[in-house]
Amino acid sequence: MFGLNVHSSRIKYFYGSRKKILKRIIVSVTNDLVTDSRVHKVCISLTNLSFDVLLIGRKLPGSLPLKKRAYQTKRMKLLFKKGPLFYACYNMRLFCFLLFSKYEILLSNDLDTLPANYLASALRGKKLVLDSHEYFTEVPELADRPRVKKIWKAIEKKIIPKLKYAYTVCDSIAELYFSEYGVKFEVVRNIPERQGKIQIPGDKKINTSKKIILYQGAVNIGRGLPEVISAMQYMENAVLVIIGTGDIIKEVKNQAHDLNLGGKVLFIGRIPAGEVKFYTAQADLGLSIEQDMGLNYRFALPNKLFDYIAAGVPVMVSNLPEMAKLVGHYNIGKIINSHEPPELAKSLDKTLNDKESRKTWKTNLQKAASELTWEEEEKILQRIFKNL
């Protein structure tokens, strides 16, 4: 139906001799499902709560194949790949699918899936939950597009005040939503599952004898990537490894080429969510140096930061409220105040070579990793959905 690929059609499960029909949750995102670790963890948690989970996304020409998962997945092929026509097409297709599907609960991920979910839930009389991964209307990509931003803000103002169930990624964003709309958002941070010692497969090893500075995640504006690439001109005995892709990937690749940094900047590209940890564990320093480009980045608490912590990797973060609070609380790395390449290079060099501080950070990382686990964080998620 609707040209979708179905990995599984199971609705009924058996427990011993007793047959039980599970409550179905349809989860929707606008990405291709491959690298979205947060949504995958949520779907696994919901499956463990005995929900029948269907995750819907989209399929792009370059999308990696999906491995079989413990829940059902569908990926829509859409005529448009980005821009207003993509979002309109996606929401119309999703709305038509939801209008005629069986489910009890809809889980909408971010504002860009909310129109279809809200309309379908209202017409069908079903429960709707929003998982807001970010403060969507303040993302840097909308900063210079006032008309587009105005449209998304109008959608936000129309729907969010009517929500009964919602959660987001940090306290600051939850407080913003409450102050603006009077809606209480729970906080479910994007923390990885508890993991033991990571054994790195031979084909995942980074081929360098130099110290590894790692950036993993979306290669978008405002992430500090052009600045750190420029800083690599001043670095010795270190290599910058970038895992991921995004809106400015061509620009930063061209920048590294123009600066003759072929041996100092390595681009690994997109990696399936379950394999990123093999690269993270090899790093000497993990970067999360977002710039203060609007409220979304100002209050960011990225999942890559928790991935670094889980792997025992000291971190370097911007002096922004949520990240600085976390890093300062556990004392697990460096908080920087400048993105100027020469100053950034000095901070990188000191952070990589300060043996006493690194010894302290490594010890503290063990404590942080033991406390910051999805097994603890998902208890909040369990409470939300058990109440439904």
N, C-alpha and C positions, 0 to 999 in steps of 0.2 A: 504493500500500500504506500502510495506517494513516493515510490522509488527508493525505499529505505532498505538497508541491509540489516537483517535480524540475526543476531548471534544465538539467541535462545528464545523459545516461546513458552517456557515453563511458567505456569501460574500456580499449580497445585504441588504441594510438597507433602511428604509422608514422614511422620514421626512414629516409628514402631508400626502398630497396626491401625493407628488413628490418622484419618485423612483431615487435613486442615487447609482451608483456603486463606492465603495470606493477604493482608491489606497491601494494595499496590501504591507505590510512590513513583511518580514520573519526575525525573530530575532533568533540567535542561540547561545547556550552556551554548555559547556561540563559537567555541573553539572546536578542534578536531579530536579532543579527548586524549591525545597521545601523552602530553606532558603535564596535564593538570593534576598534580598530586593531591591538592586539597579536595577536589571533587571526588577523586578515586577513594580517598580515605573516608570521606563522608558516606559514599555509597557502600563501602565495606561495613562501616559501622551500622548503617541502616539495615543491611542484610543480616548482620549478627543480631539485630533487634527483632528479627523475624518479619521484616517487611519484604515484599516482592518489589525489587528495584529495577526500573528501566531508566537508563541514562541516554539522553538525546543530545547530539551535537551536530557537526557538519563535516563533510569530507571535501578536502581540497585536492587538486591535482597532485601536489607533492606530499600529501599526508602519508605517514608511515602506517603499515598495517597494524591493526589492533590484535594483541594477544587475547586469548580467551580469559574472561574474568568471572568472578563469582556472582555477577549480576548481569542483566541483559543490557545490551547497547545497540543504538541505532545512530547512523550518521547520514544526514541529508545531503544530497548533492544539489547545490543551488546555482542559479544562473549567474548571480553577481557575487564577487569575492570580497568587496569592501565598499565603504561609503554608505550613504543614505539608502540606496536601492537594495544593498545587501541586507541592512537591518529591517527594512520594510518587507522584503521577500522572506527573510528568515521568520519573522514574527507571524506573517500570514500563513506560511506553511505549518509552523508550529501550532498556531491557533486551530487550523483545520484538523490537524492530527488530534489535538487534545479535545476538540469538540465531540469527536466520535469514538474516543478511547475509553477503556474502563480503568478507573483509578479512584482512590479515596483522597489522596493528598498530592499537591503539586509543590515541588521545590524549585524555585526560580533562583538562578545564580546571576546576580548583578542586574543592574537596571536595564541592560540591553535585551534581556529575555523576559522582562516583567510585563510588558503590554499584553503579549499573547497569554501568559499565565493568568494574569488578573482577569482578562475578559472571559477566558474559559472557566475559571473557578467561579466567577460571578454568575455566569449563565447556567452552569451545572450545579451550583450550590455546594462546591467542594472546598476543602480547606487549602489555604495557600501559605507557604513559608518562603521568606526571602533570605538568601545568604548573600550579603553584600561584601564582596571581596575588597572593595575600595570605596572611596567617596567619589563616585563615578563622575559627577558633574564638575569635579575639580581636577580631573586628570590633565597633565600638560598638553596632551594632544588636542584638547578643546580650548586651550588658552587663547589661541589666535583665530578661533572660529566662533565668533559671538552668536551668529544665527543658529548654528548647530547646537551650541551649548544651551541656547535659550529653549530649543525644542526639547532637549533631554531634561532640562530643569522643569519645564511645564509638565512633562510626563511624571517626573519625580513628585512634584507638588500635588498632582492629581491622584496618584495611587498610594504613595507611602503613608499618608495620614489614615488611610483605610485599612492598613495591615494590622493583624492581630498577633502574628507570629513572625519574628525576624531576628537575625543575629548577624554579627559582623566580626572583623578581625582584630580589633583593638579597642581599648577604653575610649580613646580620644574621638574616634569616628562614631562610636555609640553615643557619646555625649553630644556630638554635633547633630545627629539625627534627632535626639530627644529635644534639644534646645530649639530646633527649627520646626519640628512636626509634632512634638509631644508623644512620640512613639518609643517605647522601651525596646532597645535592641540588646539581646544577650551578646556575650563576647565568647567566640570560639576561635582561638588563635590557630594559625596554620603550622602546627608542630608535627615533626615526623614521628613515626612509631619508634618505640624503644628498640635499639639495635646493639648487638654485641660487636666483637672485633670483626672488622670488614676484611675479607679475603679478596684481594684484587686479582681478577683474571688477567692472564697475560696480554690479551688483546685490548685491555682497557688501561694499560699502563701508559703514562705520559712520558714520552721519550726525551728526557732531559736530565742533566745532572745539576742544573741550576735550581735555585729556590723558586717555588711556584706561588705566584699571586693569582688567585682564582676569582673570576666573576661568573656567576651562573644566573640565568634568568632571561627576561625579555630584554632585547637590545633596542631600547627605545630612548627617546629624548629625556633628559633630566636624570639619567642614571649615573652620570659622572664618567661615562666611557670615553668620550673624546679627550677629556682632561687627563685621565689615567694613561691613555695611550701616549699622549704628548709627554707625560712624566717619565715614560719608559726610556726616553732619549737620555735621561740622566742616570739611569740605573745600570749597575754592573752586577753580574752573577745572579740575575733574576729574570724570570720569564712570566709574562702575563698570559693566562689561559682564559679564553672566553667561551663559555658553553651557552648556546641558545641562539636565537635569531629574533628579528623584529624590524620595526619601521626604518631604523637607521643602519642596518647591517652593511649595506653597500657603502655608505659614507664612511663608517669606521674602518672597513677593510681598505678602502682607498686611502684613508688617512695613514694607516699603518704602512701601506706600500709607499706612499709619497715620502714618508719619513725614514724609509729604509729600515724598518723594524721587523723584517721578515723573521729574524731569529729570536726576537724578543716578544712578539705577540703571536699567539697561536689561536686560531679559530677552529673549534671542534664542531660547531653546529648544534642542531637539535639532537637531544638524547632522550629516549623513553624514560619516564619518571623513575622507574625502578632501577635504572642503571646509573643515574647521576651520582649516587653515593660512592661509586667506585672511583670516580674522578675527584669528588670532594675530599675523600680521605687522603689523597696524595698531596693536598695543598699545604703550604706553610702559612698562608694568610688568605682569609676570605673577605671579599669586598662587598659592602652594601653602602655606597656613598651617594645616595640620592641627593638631589639638590632641592632647595626650597622653592619649588615651582607650583605653588598652589597648595590648598589644604590637603589634597590627597597624598602628596609626597611628604608634606610637613608632618603628617601623622602616620606615616608608613611604618609597618612592622612586617617586613617581607619574610616569606617562607624560607628564602635562601639563608637568612640569618640563623634561623633555627636548624637548618641543614648543616651549616658550618659547626654550630654548637654540638649537634649530635655526633659529628665526626671528630670532635676534639680539636678543631682548627681555630686558632686565635683570629679575631676579626678586626676589621677597620670599618668604622661607621661614621656617617655625618653627625654633626651635633644637632640632631632633630629630636623632638621630645620623646617619642616612644622608643626609638632605637637607643638613644643615649641613656635613657632610664634603665633599659634592660642590661646594656653592656656595663654601665656604672654599678648597677646593683650586684652583679656577679664578678665584676673586675676581670673581664675575659678578653680585653683588647684595647685598641686605640680609638679615641673619639677625636675627629679632626674638625678644624674650623675654617680651613681654606681648601678650595679646589684648584688654586693656581698651580700649574704643572711643576714649577721648581719647588714650591713648598710641599706639594703632594709627594714629590720624589724624596724629599728629606724625611717626611713622615713614614713613607714606605720603607726606606732604608733603615731607619731607626727601629721600626716595628719588627722588621725581619731579623735584625742583628742584636737586639737588646736581650742578652741571654738571661739575665735575672728576671726581667719582666715576663719573658716568655715562659720561664719555669713556673712563675706564679700563675700566669694565665692558664697554662696546661693543667695545673692542679685544680683551679677553679672551674675549668671546663668540665671536669669529671662530675662535680657537684651539680652544675647547671644541666648537664645532659641527663643526669638521673632524675631531676625534677621536671624538666620540660619535655614531656612525652605525650604522644597522642593518646595513650592509654588513660592518662589523667584528664586530658582536655576533652576527650569524647564523652566524659561523664555529663558535661553540660549539654552536649548534643542529645544524649540519651534522655535527659530530663525534658528537653523541649518536645521531643517526639513521643515520649511516653505520655505526656500530658495531652497529646492529640488523640 
